[in-house]
Every structure is written in C-alpha cells, then in structure tokens.
Amino acid sequence: MKPDVFRISASLAAATLTVLASTACGPSGPARVFPEAVQHSELVGRWDGAPECRKPLPVIRLRDDYGFSVKNFPIEWSGPGPDDDKVTRLTVDGKWHAVNKDPGLTPYLVLRFENRNDHRSLAFYVENGELRMSGSVPAYGEPGESYSCTYKRTSADPESGL
C-alpha cells in the first residue's frame, strides 16, 4: 500500500509542477512554422519592424523590380542593455532576392546594400498564418548576445505610408 501512495503522491506532484510551469510565464503561443518556399508576390510590399526592434522602428520596402529601401535598419549593436543608442541603424537603398533552396536552411531574404560592401539576411517563418521575417545583429565582444528584430508585411504596396 505504501508504494502505491508514494506513486500517487509523486504523480500528483509532477502534474502540479507541470501545470505551474506551463502557466508561470504565460501562454507560450503558437509555434513558428517554416515555409518550404516563398513567392515573389508574397514579399513585395512594406515590412514594418515589431515593437521589440525598439524605436525608431525599422521599415523595409521591397519593390517588384528587386530594389529595396530600408529606414532605421539595425546593422550593428554594441551589447546588451536598455539603451537604444547602442544600436547603429542604416537608411539606404539596394537590391534584394529570396533564397528558397539552400540545403538545410529555411527560405530567407538577402538585402544587398548599394554603396556598401555589405549584405544582410532575414529568415522567413509563418506565425498565426502570416509570413514574417526575422533577423539579428550579434553584439561585438559578447558571444551569444544578439539584437533581434522581426518584421511583418503591413502592405502589398511598398510605397504605402510615405
């Protein structure tokens, strides 16, 4: 009888811990789904940075001719901390393309900046049925630390909101 009581008590304790752990930090939300491919028509438009990108929020305008413009796009970060002035941002034009078939990787966007020997990539994922992009900037001298920013397409017209 004692082993059965112990087993029931242990099961109840494990169940209680599971419930407490799952609700302690709030709902986890839906898992990200990674698409197998993205279409040109899904990408053209205005993409706005989410609030975690901190103000001024970045905006990416992907045009039908594969040209783009970015405003306040994060390109460098000096390390963790609440000060947004540690984030170096870029406002520039360039060319973009999407990569669908890179073995082992989810599709991603490549931004090639004009007048700079630089490019950035942003991975695609689907959340709540909407295609989104995500990118991060590593902190120099801080291994494992990065400044992340996600983007959501807010208009199919890249010139909206001008």
C-alpha positions in Angstrom: 0.0 0.0 0.0 2.8 2.4 0.9 4.4 2.2 -2.6 1.0 2.9 -4.2 0.5 6.0 -2.0 4.0 7.2 -2.8 3.5 6.6 -6.6 0.1 8.5 -6.5 1.7 11.4 -4.5 4.6 11.6 -6.9 2.2 11.6 -9.9 0.2 14.4 -8.3 3.3 16.4 -7.5 4.6 16.0 -11.1 1.2 17.0 -12.5 1.1 20.1 -10.2 4.6 21.2 -11.3 3.7 20.7 -14.9 0.6 23.0 -14.6 2.6 25.6 -12.6 5.5 25.6 -15.0 3.2 25.9 -18.1 1.3 28.9 -16.6 4.1 30.6 -14.8 5.4 32.5 -17.8 2.0 32.9 -19.6 0.9 31.1 -22.7 3.7 30.1 -25.0 1.8 31.0 -28.1 1.8 29.1 -31.4 5.0 27.6 -32.6 6.7 29.1 -35.6 6.2 27.2 -38.9 8.9 27.4 -41.5 7.7 27.5 -45.2 9.4 25.4 -47.8 9.4 28.3 -50.3 8.3 31.9 -50.6 6.8 33.6 -53.7 7.9 37.0 -55.1 4.3 38.3 -54.8 4.3 37.4 -51.0 7.4 39.6 -50.5 6.8 42.8 -52.4 5.5 45.5 -50.1 6.1 47.4 -46.9 7.5 45.4 -44.0 7.5 47.1 -40.5 9.6 46.1 -37.6 7.8 44.8 -34.5 8.0 46.7 -31.1 10.9 44.5 -29.9 13.0 46.3 -32.5 12.8 49.4 -30.3 12.2 52.9 -31.7 12.7 54.2 -34.2 11.1 51.1 -35.7 12.7 49.9 -39.0 10.8 49.8 -42.3 11.8 47.7 -45.3 10.2 48.5 -48.7 10.6 45.6 -51.2 9.8 46.6 -54.7 8.7 44.5 -57.6 11.9 45.2 -59.6 14.0 43.7 -56.8 15.1 47.1 -55.5 14.5 48.0 -51.8 14.9 50.8 -49.4 15.3 50.5 -45.6 14.9 53.1 -42.9 16.3 52.6 -39.4 17.5 49.1 -40.2 19.7 47.7 -37.4 23.2 46.7 -38.6 25.4 46.9 -35.5 24.9 46.6 -31.8 27.5 47.2 -29.1 26.0 44.9 -26.5 23.1 44.2 -24.2 21.3 46.9 -22.3 18.2 49.0 -22.4 19.9 51.9 -24.3 18.7 52.0 -27.8 21.5 54.4 -28.7 23.8 51.3 -28.7 22.1 50.2 -31.9 23.6 51.5 -35.2 20.9 51.9 -37.8 21.1 52.3 -41.6 18.9 54.1 -44.1 19.9 53.1 -47.6 18.7 51.5 -50.9 19.8 48.3 -52.6 18.8 45.1 -54.3 17.0 42.1 -52.7 16.4 38.4 -53.6 14.8 35.5 -51.8 16.6 32.2 -51.4 14.3 29.1 -51.4 16.7 26.3 -52.0 19.6 26.4 -49.6 20.1 22.8 -48.2 19.2 22.6 -44.5 18.0 26.3 -44.2 14.6 27.8 -44.2 13.9 30.3 -47.0 15.5 33.7 -46.4 15.7 37.2 -47.8 19.1 38.8 -48.8 19.4 42.6 -48.7 22.5 43.9 -50.7 23.1 47.5 -49.7 24.2 49.9 -52.5 27.4 51.9 -51.9 28.4 49.5 -49.1 30.2 46.2 -49.3 27.6 44.6 -47.1 24.5 42.4 -47.1 22.1 41.1 -44.5 19.8 38.1 -44.5 16.5 37.6 -42.8 14.8 34.2 -42.3 11.1 33.6 -43.2 8.6 31.9 -40.9 4.8 31.8 -40.6 3.1 32.8 -37.3 -0.7 33.0 -36.9 -1.0 32.3 -40.7 1.1 35.4 -41.6 4.5 35.4 -43.3 7.2 37.2 -41.2 10.9 37.8 -41.4 13.4 37.7 -38.6 17.0 38.9 -38.3 19.5 39.6 -35.6 22.7 41.6 -35.1 25.4 40.0 -32.9 26.9 42.0 -30.2 30.6 42.6 -30.7 32.7 41.1 -27.9 29.6 39.5 -26.4 29.4 35.9 -27.6 25.8 34.6 -27.7 24.2 38.0 -27.4 22.2 39.4 -30.3 19.7 42.2 -31.0 16.7 40.5 -32.7 14.1 42.1 -34.8 11.1 40.6 -36.6 9.2 42.1 -39.5 5.6 41.8 -40.6 4.3 42.8 -44.1 1.9 45.7 -43.5 1.0 46.5 -47.1 1.4 44.9 -50.5 2.3 48.5 -51.7 5.9 49.2 -50.9 5.3 53.0 -51.1 2.4 53.0 -48.6 2.8 55.3 -45.6 5.2 57.7 -47.4 
